[in-house]
Amino acid sequence: MSESSDPPLVLLHRLPSFNYFDENLSRDFRILNTDTLSEPLPIFLSRHAASIRAIVSVGGLSITSELISHLPSLQILVCTSVGVDHVDLAECKRRGIAVTNAGNAFSDDVADFAVGLLISVLRRIPAADRYVRSGNWENLGDFQLGSKVSGKRVGIVGLGSIGSFIAKRLEPFGCIISYNSRSQKQSSPYQYYSDILSLAANNDVLVLCCSLTDQTHHIVNREVMESLGKDGVIINVGRGKLIDEKEMVKCLIEGVIGGAGLDVFEDEPEVPEVLFGLDNVVLSPHAAMATPGSVNNVAEVALANLKAFFSNQPLISPVQLD
């Protein structure tokens, strides 16, 4: 960035509660914040359209072709999530707009959380907590048995950064790891299954941490859940639409699968109410990455991508638009 010119103007597109980027960005860039608007967004954008060169998208707000059309000078879109299913990537490619994501900024915390969900479901920890708090332990006696974690066969859907970190955390438990991914990872020591049905049939647990695309939408359908079996458990720290949620609810109620640990849902923040009464299900409000460490890491990666772009340096975590 040239010291003699004004810093680039960045549109900070975020939810009201996601205010942890403002201070860091404002040190190096001029910021327009969509959270503080007193007028409709299109009108606001029309007044600043010629000047806005970057968007920082926080909290998964949609970046549509319509929004992009209001910004003729837009050069880069910086996303603070790993998934970019909320972005019209085809329009970005058509316009030549660079796109970045969070990279590995919160892989550790999401992997920790996935393992926590798995242990919580198998050992029924939240249900046990409710059992004690309700007085049932004293009144009804011993709690029902959980399921052993050690030695479980765990199939990971999406062996990227987060998937690899989950696998490494489960190895000390003696878990047998296999995976399904877009392609086989030649450097991976784990068994590869080219289709998710085979992965489900040969595992006790499915952990979903792949990107949401047209190909992975509802990748876990009823057939997959039937293959996983009545003792099988699904853990989802990816995107809600990876699972056919209506069929999953039916499978949980009917005993087609044994349990689920869900951090994400099809229509967030709405969650099927029937899940609230199921002790074999652990629910979380899309919070797998929600730690101060991850928030700081994401802010640093976003800022580093912006600085790199406007200094004509390689991007830190570019998204391939193909």
ZAVONU-565148 format. One record per residue: residue number from 0; x, y, z of N, C-alpha, C in turn. Coordinates in steps of 0.1 Angstrom, whole numbers, plus 2048, in hexadecimal, padded with zeros to 3 digits. Atoms other than C-alpha are relative to their C-alpha. Layout:
# ZAVONU-565148
 seq  nu  nv  nw cau cav caw  cu  cv  cw
 NUM   X   Y   Z   X   Y   Z   X   Y   Z
...
This chain:
# ZAVONU-565148
 seq  nu  nv  nw cau cav caw  cu  cv  cw
   0 808 7F4 800 800 800 800 809 80C 800
   1 7F9 7F4 801 80D 822 7F7 7FE 809 80C
   2 801 7F7 7F5 814 839 814 7FA 80E 7FC
   3 804 7F2 804 80C 858 7FF 7F1 801 7FD
   4 80E 800 803 7E9 84D 7F6 7F7 7FD 80C
   5 809 804 7F5 7CA 849 80C 7FF 7F0 800
   6 802 80F 7FE 7C6 825 81A 7F3 7FC 7F8
   7 80B 805 808 7AE 810 805 7F3 800 809
   8 80D 800 7F9 789 812 80F 7FA 7F1 800
   9 805 80E 7FE 77C 7F1 81D 7F2 800 806
  10 80D 802 7FB 758 7E7 822 800 7F5 80A
  11 801 80B 7F6 754 7D4 843 7F1 7FC 801
  12 80E 805 801 735 7BF 83E 7FF 7F5 80B
  13 801 809 7F5 72C 7AF 85F 7F3 801 808
  14 80B 800 7F6 712 7A6 879 804 80A 80B
  15 7FE 7F6 7F5 70E 7BF 896 80A 7FB 80B
  16 7F9 805 7F5 71E 7A8 8AF 80F 7FD 7FC
  17 7F3 803 804 73D 7A1 89A 809 80C 7FE
  18 7F9 7F3 801 750 7C1 8A2 80F 7FF 803
  19 7F2 802 7FC 772 7B2 8A9 80A 803 7F5
  20 7F7 7FC 80B 781 7BC 887 802 80F 7FF
  21 800 7F1 803 77A 7E1 888 80D 807 803
  22 7F4 7F9 7FB 798 7ED 89C 80C 7FD 7F8
  23 7F4 805 808 7B2 7D8 88A 800 806 7F2
  24 801 7FC 80E 7A6 7E1 867 801 80F 7FF
  25 800 7F1 802 7A2 806 86E 80E 806 802
  26 7F2 7FB 7FF 7C7 809 876 807 802 7F3
  27 7F9 800 80D 7D1 802 852 7F7 804 7F4
  28 80A 7FE 80B 7B1 808 83E 7F5 80A 804
  29 80C 7F8 7FD 794 820 83B 7F4 7F6 800
  30 80A 80A 7FE 775 80D 847 7F2 806 7FE
  31 80F 7FD 800 750 80F 83D 7F9 7F4 806
  32 807 80B 7F8 73B 7FA 855 7F2 7FF 7FC
  33 80E 801 803 71A 7EC 849 7F7 7FF 80C
  34 808 801 7F3 70F 7E7 86D 7FB 80D 805
  35 804 7F3 7FB 70C 80C 873 7F8 809 7F6
  36 807 7F9 80A 6F7 815 855 7F3 806 805
  37 80D 7F9 7FD 6DA 82E 858 7F8 801 7F3
  38 807 800 80D 6CF 827 834 801 7F3 7FA
  39 7FF 80D 807 6C8 809 81D 80E 7FE 7FA
  40 7F3 803 805 6E8 7F7 813 803 804 7F2
  41 7FD 7FC 80E 6E4 7FD 7ED 803 80F 7FF
  42 7FE 7F1 800 6E1 823 7F3 80E 803 805
  43 7F3 7FE 7FA 6FF 822 80A 80B 7FD 7F6
  44 7F6 804 809 713 80F 7F1 801 809 7F4
  45 7FF 7F8 80C 70A 825 7D4 808 80D 803
  46 7F9 7F4 7FD 719 843 7E6 80F 7FD 801
  47 7F2 803 7FD 73A 831 7ED 805 7F6 7F5
  48 7FD 80B 809 73A 818 7CF 80E 802 7FA
  49 7F4 7FF 808 757 827 7BC 80D 7FF 809
  50 7F4 800 7F7 76E 827 7DB 803 7F3 807
  51 7FE 80C 7F8 768 805 7EB 808 7F6 7F7
  52 7F8 809 808 784 7EE 7E0 801 7F2 807
  53 7FF 80D 7F9 781 7D2 7FA 7F3 7FE 809
  54 80A 804 7F6 766 7C0 80F 807 7F6 809
  55 7FD 80A 7F6 76D 7AE 82F 7F3 7FB 805
  56 80D 807 7FC 750 796 835 801 7F8 80D
  57 7FF 806 7F3 74B 78C 859 7F2 7FA 804
  58 80C 806 7FB 731 774 866 7F7 7F9 7F6
  59 807 808 80A 726 763 846 7F4 808 7F9
  60 80B 7F9 807 710 77F 838 802 7FE 7F1
  61 7FF 803 80F 708 779 813 807 80B 7F8
  62 7F9 7F7 809 71E 788 7F9 7FB 7FC 7F2
  63 807 804 80C 707 787 7DB 805 808 7F4
  64 7FD 7F9 80C 70B 791 7B7 7FA 80E 800
  65 807 7F3 7FF 6F3 7AE 7BE 809 809 808
  66 7F7 7F8 7F8 709 7BB 7DA 80D 804 7F9
  67 7F4 7FE 807 728 7B7 7C5 7FE 80A 7F4
  68 803 7F7 80B 717 7CA 7A8 800 80E 804
  69 800 7F2 7FC 715 7E9 7BD 80E 805 803
  70 7F2 7FD 7FD 73B 7E9 7C1 809 7FF 7F4
  71 7F8 801 80C 74C 7F0 7A0 810 800 802
  72 7F2 7FF 7FE 76E 7F6 7B0 805 7F5 809
  73 7FC 80B 7F7 76E 7D6 7C6 80B 7F8 7FA
  74 7F4 808 805 78F 7C3 7C3 802 7F3 808
  75 7FD 80B 7F8 790 7AB 7E0 7F5 7FE 80B
  76 80A 804 7F6 777 799 7F7 807 7F7 80A
  77 7FA 807 7F5 785 78E 819 7F6 7F9 809
  78 80A 807 7F8 770 773 82A 807 7FB 80D
  79 7FB 804 7F3 775 76B 84F 7FC 7F2 804
  80 804 80E 7FE 767 747 84B 809 7F8 7F7
  81 7F9 809 809 777 729 83C 7F7 7FD 7F3
  82 809 802 80A 758 721 828 7FC 80D 7F9
  83 804 7F4 808 74E 73A 80C 7F3 7FD 7F8
  84 80C 803 806 72C 72C 804 7F6 80B 800
  85 808 7F4 800 71D 74E 80C 804 80A 7F6
  86 7FB 7F7 80A 730 75E 7EF 7FD 7FB 7F2
  87 802 803 80E 727 75F 7CB 80E 800 7F9
  88 7F2 801 805 749 752 7BF 801 801 7F1
  89 800 7FE 80E 73F 751 79B 801 80E 7FC
  90 800 7F2 803 738 776 79B 80E 806 803
  91 7F3 7FC 7FC 759 77C 7AD 80A 7FD 7F5
  92 7F7 804 80B 76B 768 792 7FE 808 7F4
  93 803 7F9 80C 759 77A 776 806 80E 801
  94 7FB 7F2 7FE 763 79C 785 80F 801 803
  95 7F2 7FF 7FD 787 792 78D 803 804 80E
  96 7FF 7FD 7F2 781 797 7B2 807 7F5 808
  97 7F9 80A 7F8 79A 785 7C9 7F8 7FD 80C
  98 807 804 7F4 78B 771 7E6 809 7F9 809
  99 7F9 808 7F6 79B 765 806 7F7 7FB 80B
 100 808 805 7F5 78F 751 823 809 800 80D
 101 7F9 7FF 7F3 79A 74B 847 80C 7F6 801
 102 7F5 809 800 7B3 730 83D 800 7F6 80C
 103 7FF 809 7F4 7BF 71D 85C 7FE 807 80D
 104 801 7F7 7F4 7B6 739 874 7F9 7F9 80C
 105 807 806 7F5 79E 724 889 7FF 7F1 7FF
 106 800 80F 801 7A6 700 87F 802 7F9 80D
 107 7FE 807 7F2 7B3 6F7 8A2 7F3 800 808
 108 80C 7FF 7F7 794 704 8B4 7F4 7F8 7FA
 109 80B 808 805 77B 6F4 89C 803 7F1 801
 110 7FC 80E 7FE 78E 6D3 89E 7FE 7FC 80E
 111 803 802 7F2 78D 6D5 8C4 7F2 7FE 803
 112 80F 800 7FE 768 6DC 8C3 7FA 7F3 7FA
 113 805 80C 806 761 6BF 8AB 802 7F4 809
 114 7FD 80C 7F7 772 6A6 8C3 7F8 802 80D
 115 808 7FE 7F4 760 6B6 8E0 7F1 7FC 7FE
 116 80E 805 804 73E 6B0 8CE 800 7F1 800
 117 800 80F 801 748 68C 8C7 800 7FA 80E
 118 7FF 805 7F2 751 685 8EB 7F3 802 807
 119 80C 7FC 7F9 732 697 8F7 7F4 7F7 7FC
 120 80B 808 805 71B 683 8E1 802 7F1 805
 121 7FE 80E 7FC 72B 661 8E7 7FE 7FD 80F
 122 800 802 7F1 72F 665 90D 7F4 807 806
 123 80C 7FA 7FC 70E 678 90F 802 80B 80C
 124 7FC 7F7 7F5 71E 694 924 7F5 80B 802
 125 80A 7F6 7FD 704 6B0 91F 7F3 7F9 806
 126 80B 806 7FA 6E8 697 926 802 7FC 80F
 127 7FD 804 7F3 6FA 68B 945 7FF 80D 809
 128 801 7F3 7F9 6FD 6B0 950 7F2 803 804
 129 80E 7FD 7FE 6D8 6B5 94C 7FA 7F6 80A
 130 805 80A 7F7 6D1 695 95F 803 803 80E
 131 7FC 7FC 7F3 6E4 6A1 97D 7F9 80C 805
 132 806 7F4 7FC 6D7 6C4 97D 7F1 7FF 802
 133 80E 802 7FE 6B3 6B8 97A 7FC 7F8 80D
 134 803 809 7F4 6B6 6A2 999 7FD 7F2 7FD
 135 803 80E 804 6B1 682 985 809 7F6 806
 136 7F6 809 7FB 6D1 673 992 7FB 7FB 80E
 137 804 803 7F2 6C4 675 9B6 7F3 7F8 800
 138 80E 806 800 6A0 66B 9AD 7FF 7F3 7F8
 139 802 80C 809 6A5 651 991 80C 7F7 800
 140 7F5 809 7FF 6C7 643 997 80A 802 7F4
 141 7F5 7FF 809 6E4 63C 97F 7FB 804 7F2
 142 802 7FB 80D 6E6 64D 95D 803 7F5 7F6
 143 7FE 80B 80B 6E5 638 93C 80E 800 7FC
 144 7F2 802 805 705 62B 92D 803 809 7F4
 145 7FC 7F9 80D 718 63F 913 808 7F6 7F7
 146 7F9 809 809 72E 632 8F7 80F 804 800
 147 7F2 7FF 800 753 62D 8F6 805 809 7F4
 148 7FA 7F7 80A 767 648 8E3 80D 7F9 7FA
 149 7F3 807 805 789 635 8E1 7FD 7F5 7F6
 150 801 80B 80A 78D 61F 8C3 7F5 802 7F6
 151 80B 7FE 809 76F 62D 8B0 806 802 7F2
 152 7FC 7FD 80E 771 62D 88A 7FA 80D 7FB
 153 805 7F2 803 76E 651 87F 803 803 7F1
 154 7FE 7FC 80E 768 65C 85B 7FE 80F 7FF
 155 800 7F1 801 770 680 853 7FD 804 7F2
 156 804 7FB 80E 75F 691 836 806 80E 7FE
 157 7F9 7F3 802 777 6AC 82A 80D 800 808
 158 7F3 800 7F9 79C 6A6 833 808 80C 7FD
 159 7F8 7F4 801 7A7 6CA 831 807 803 80D
 160 7F9 7FC 7F3 7B7 6DD 84D 7F9 7FC 80C
 161 808 804 7F4 79B 6D8 866 7FF 7F1 801
 162 802 80E 800 795 6B4 85C 80D 7F9 805
 163 7F4 806 7FC 7BA 6AC 860 803 802 80F
 164 7FE 7FD 7F2 7BC 6BD 882 7F7 7F7 809
 165 809 809 7F9 79D 6A8 88D 806 7F2 801
 166 7FA 80E 801 7AE 688 882 80C 7FF 80A
 167 7F4 801 7F7 7CE 690 895 7FC 800 80F
 168 805 800 7F2 7BA 697 8B5 7FA 7F3 804
 169 806 80D 7FD 7A8 676 8B2 809 7F4 800
 170 7F7 80B 800 7C6 661 8AC 804 7FB 80E
 171 7FC 805 7F2 7D1 660 8D1 7F4 7F8 807
 172 80B 808 7FA 7AE 652 8D9 800 7F2 7FA
 173 800 80D 807 7B7 634 8C3 7F5 7FF 7F5
 174 80A 800 80A 79C 63E 8AA 806 7FC 7F2
 175 7FC 804 80D 79F 62F 887 7FA 80A 7F6
 176 804 7F5 809 79E 64C 86E 7FF 7FC 7F2
 177 801 801 80F 792 64B 84A 7F9 80D 7FB
 178 805 7F3 804 786 667 834 7FA 7FF 7F2
 179 805 7FD 80D 773 673 815 803 80E 7FD
 180 7FD 7F2 804 77F 692 802 7FE 801 7F1
 181 801 7FF 80E 77E 6A0 7E0 809 7F8 7F8
 182 7F6 809 806 79D 68D 7D8 808 7FA 80B
 183 7F8 807 7F6 7B4 675 7EA 80C 808 803
 184 7F5 7F9 7FC 7CF 685 7FE 80C 7F7 801
 185 7F4 809 802 7F0 674 7F4 808 7FF 80D
 186 7F8 800 7F4 801 67F 814 7F9 7FB 80D
 187 808 804 7F4 7E5 673 82B 802 7F1 803
 188 7FF 80E 7FC 7EA 653 83F 7F3 7F8 802
 189 80D 806 7FD 7C5 64D 842 7F9 7FA 7F3
 190 807 807 80B 7AF 636 82D 7F6 80A 7F9
 191 808 7F7 808 79D 649 811 7F4 7F8 7FA
 192 80C 805 807 779 642 805 7FC 80A 7F6
 193 803 7F6 80B 76F 651 7E4 7F2 804 801
 194 80E 7FB 7FF 74A 653 7EE 7FC 7FF 80E
 195 804 7FF 7F2 739 65C 80E 7F8 7F4 805
 196 808 80C 7FC 722 63D 80E 80A 7F6 806
 197 7F6 809 7FB 741 627 812 806 804 80D
 198 7FB 7FA 7F4 74F 63E 82C 7F7 7FD 80C
 199 80A 802 7F6 72F 63C 840 7FF 7F1 804
 200 802 80F 7FD 72C 616 83D 80C 7FA 808
 201 7F4 806 7F9 74F 611 84B 805 808 80C
 202 7FC 7F8 7F5 74E 629 868 7F5 801 80B
 203 80A 7FE 7F5 73D 62F 88A 7FC 80F 801
 204 802 7F2 7FF 740 655 887 803 807 7F3
 205 7FC 7F8 80C 73E 66E 86A 802 80E 806
 206 7FD 7F3 7FC 74E 690 870 800 809 7F3
 207 801 7F8 80C 744 6AB 857 807 80D 802
 208 7F9 7F4 7FF 75C 6C7 851 805 805 7F2
 209 7FD 7FC 80E 75C 6CC 82B 7F9 80D 7FD
 210 807 7F4 804 752 6EA 818 7F2 7FD 7FA
 211 80E 802 806 72E 6EF 80D 801 805 7F2
 212 800 7FD 80E 72C 6EE 7E7 7F3 7F9 7FA
 213 80B 807 807 712 6E2 7CE 801 7F1 801
 214 7FE 80F 7FF 722 6C0 7D0 7FF 7FB 80E
 215 801 805 7F2 722 6BE 7F6 7F3 803 807
 216 80D 7FD 7FA 6FF 6CC 7FC 7F9 7F3 803
 217 807 80D 7FB 6EC 6B0 810 809 7F4 7FC
 218 7F8 80C 803 70A 699 80B 7FD 7F5 80A
 219 805 80A 7F7 6FD 688 82A 7F1 800 7FF
 220 80E 801 801 6DB 67C 821 7FB 7F3 807
 221 805 80B 7F9 6C5 660 82E 808 7F3 7FD
 222 7F8 80C 804 6D8 645 81A 80D 7FF 808
 223 7F3 800 7F9 6F9 650 82A 7FD 7FD 80F
 224 803 802 7F2 6E9 650 84D 7FC 7F1 802
 225 803 80E 7FF 6DB 62D 847 80D 7F8 7FF
 226 7F3 807 801 6FE 622 83D 808 801 80D
 227 7F9 7FE 7F4 70D 631 85C 7FB 7F7 80C
 228 805 80A 7F7 6F5 61C 871 7FB 806 80D
 229 807 7FC 7F4 6E1 61D 892 808 805 80B
 230 7F7 7FB 7F6 6FF 623 8A8 809 80B 7FB
 231 7F7 7F6 807 70F 63C 890 7FD 80E 806
 232 801 7F3 7FB 715 660 89A 806 80A 7F5
 233 7FC 7F6 809 718 67F 884 804 80D 808
 234 7FC 7F3 7FA 72C 69E 88E 802 80A 7F4
 235 800 7F6 80B 728 6BD 879 805 80D 805
 236 7FA 7F3 7FD 740 6DB 87C 802 807 7F3
 237 7FE 7FA 80D 73E 6E3 857 7F5 80B 7FD
 238 80C 7F7 803 71D 6F2 84A 7F4 7F7 801
 239 80D 807 7FE 6F9 6E9 852 7FB 7F9 7F4
 240 806 806 80C 6F0 6E2 82E 807 7F4 7FB
 241 7F9 80D 804 709 6C5 82C 7F7 7F4 803
 242 809 80B 7FC 6EE 6B0 83D 7F1 804 7FB
 243 80E 7FF 802 6CA 6AB 832 7FA 800 80E
 244 804 7FE 7F2 6BD 6B9 853 7F3 7F9 804
 245 80C 807 7FE 69A 6AC 850 801 7F1 801
 246 7FE 80F 800 6A5 689 849 808 7FC 80C
 247 7F8 803 7F4 6BF 68B 865 7F7 7FF 80D
 248 809 800 7F5 6A3 694 87E 7F8 7F3 800
 249 807 80D 801 68F 676 872 809 7F5 804
 250 7F7 80B 7FD 6AD 65F 875 803 800 80E
 251 7FE 7FF 7F2 6B4 66B 898 7F4 7FB 808
 252 80D 804 7F9 690 666 8A3 7FE 7F1 7FE
 253 803 80E 803 68D 644 892 80B 7F6 804
 254 7F5 809 7FC 6AE 637 89F 808 7FB 7F4
 255 7F7 804 80C 6BE 634 87C 80E 803 803
 256 7F2 7FD 7FC 6DD 645 88A 7FF 802 810
 257 800 800 7F1 6E8 647 8AF 801 80E 806
 258 7FF 7F3 7FA 6EF 66C 8B4 807 80A 7F7
 259 7FA 7F5 808 6FC 68D 8A7 805 80B 809
 260 7FA 7F4 7F9 712 6AA 8B2 800 80B 7F5
 261 802 7F7 80B 708 6C9 89E 803 80E 804
 262 7FD 7F2 7FE 718 6EB 89D 7FA 809 7F6
 263 806 7F8 80B 707 6F6 87D 7F3 7F9 7FC
 264 80E 804 803 6E4 6F4 86F 7FC 806 7F2
 265 804 7FC 80D 6D2 6F8 84E 7FB 80E 7FF
 266 806 7F3 801 6C0 718 856 802 808 80D
 267 7FC 7F9 7F4 6D3 729 872 7FA 80E 801
 268 7FE 807 7F3 6CB 734 88C 7F4 7F7 804
 269 80A 809 7FD 6AC 71F 889 805 7F2 801
 270 7FC 80E 7FE 6B0 6FC 896 7F3 7F8 802
 271 80D 808 7FE 695 6E0 894 7FE 7FD 80F
 272 803 801 7F1 684 6E0 8B6 800 7F2 805
 273 800 80E 7FB 681 6BB 8B7 80E 7FB 805
 274 7F3 804 7FB 6A7 6B9 8BC 802 804 80F
 275 7FE 7FB 7F2 6A4 6CC 8DD 7FD 7F5 80A
 276 804 80A 7F7 694 6AD 8ED 808 7F3 7FF
 277 7F9 80D 802 6AD 693 8E1 80D 800 808
 278 7F4 801 7F8 6C8 689 8FA 80C 7FB 7F8
 279 7F5 805 808 6DD 679 8DE 805 80A 7F6
 280 7FC 7F5 809 6E2 69B 8CD 806 80B 809
 281 7FA 7F5 7F9 6FA 6B6 8D8 800 80C 7F6
 282 802 7F4 808 6F3 6D9 8CA 809 80B 804
 283 7F7 7F4 7FE 709 6F8 8C6 7FD 80A 7F6
 284 804 7F5 809 702 71A 8B7 80B 805 7F7
 285 7F6 7FC 80A 71C 71A 89B 80C 807 807
 286 7F6 7F9 7F7 737 721 8B5 80D 7F8 801
 287 7F4 808 7FF 753 708 8AD 80C 809 800
 288 7F4 7F8 801 76B 724 8A5 800 80C 80A
 289 802 7F4 7F8 75F 73C 8C0 809 800 80C
 290 7F7 7FE 7F5 77E 742 8D5 808 80D 7FE
 291 7F9 7F4 803 792 762 8DA 80C 7FD 7F7
 292 7F5 804 808 7B0 750 8CA 7FC 800 7F1
 293 804 801 80E 79D 748 8AA 7FC 80E 7FB
 294 804 7F3 805 78E 76B 8A8 80C 809 7FD
 295 7F4 7F8 802 7B0 77B 8AB 807 7FB 7F3
 296 7FA 805 80C 7BE 763 891 7F9 804 7F3
 297 808 7FC 80C 7A2 76A 878 802 80E 7FD
 298 7FD 7F2 803 7A7 78F 87C 80E 803 7FA
 299 7F2 7FE 805 7CC 78C 876 801 7FB 7F2
 300 7FF 805 80E 7C7 777 857 7F9 809 7F6
 301 807 7F6 809 7AD 78F 849 808 80C 7FD
 302 7F7 7F4 802 7C4 7AD 84F 80C 7FC 7F7
 303 7F4 804 808 7E2 79A 840 7FC 7FE 7F2
 304 804 801 80E 7CE 792 821 7FE 80D 7F9
 305 802 7F2 805 7C4 7B6 81C 80D 807 7FD
 306 7F3 7F9 802 7E7 7C3 821 808 7FA 7F5
 307 7F9 806 80B 7F5 7A9 80A 7FB 804 7F2
 308 807 7FC 80D 7DC 7B1 7EE 804 80E 7FC
 309 7FD 7F2 804 7E2 7D6 7EF 80F 804 800
 310 7F1 7FF 801 808 7D1 7F1 805 7F7 7F4
 311 7FC 809 80C 807 7BA 7D2 809 7F4 805
 312 7F9 80C 7FA 813 79D 7E8 7F6 7F4 7FF
 313 809 80B 801 806 779 7E7 7F6 800 80C
 314 80B 801 7F6 7E5 774 7FA 803 7F5 80A
 315 7FD 80A 7F5 7E7 761 81B 7F7 7F3 7FE
 316 809 80B 800 7C8 74B 816 7F6 802 7F4
 317 809 7FD 80C 7BA 74F 7F2 7F6 7F4 7FE
 318 80A 80A 804 79B 73D 7E7 801 7FE 7F1
 319 7FF 802 80E 79E 72C 7C5 7F2 801 7F9
 320 80C 7FE 806 783 738 7AE 7FF 7F8 7F3
 321 801 808 80C 780 71B 796 7F6 7F5 802
